Amino acid sequence: MPRAGSDGSELYSIADLAKEFEISTRTIRFYETKELLSPERVGSTRVFRRRDRARLILILRGKRLGFSLREISEYLSLYEVDPTHNTQRSRLLELVDKRLDLLTQQMSD
């Protein structure tokens, strides 16, 4: 369950996110080591914001679609570069098309 930060923003613990998305805390820490998530620290406790939660949703969705962590990382980094998100959208469409081609090829094989 999210808590309110001092600025009124929603804060999540690692256990909150693990429970919500039915993944292990170890998985979340792994994504943190790969620099896909960057929680803040309060002492030794990880504090995730709404942005981290949104990134986790995109990471998990990308994994379900079969994207590599490198492709997911590239996609997430585009969000910071282009405020219109057009570059990010274009790259996602390119990746999805590539993935669909691969799946079609696998089905025919």
Secondary structure, DSSP 8 states (H G I E B T S, - for coil): --EE-TTS-EEE-HHHHHHHHT--HHHHHHHHHTTS---EEETTEEEEEHHHHHHHHHHHHHHHTT--HHHHHHHHHHHHH-TT-HHHHHHHHHHHHHHHHHHHHHHH-
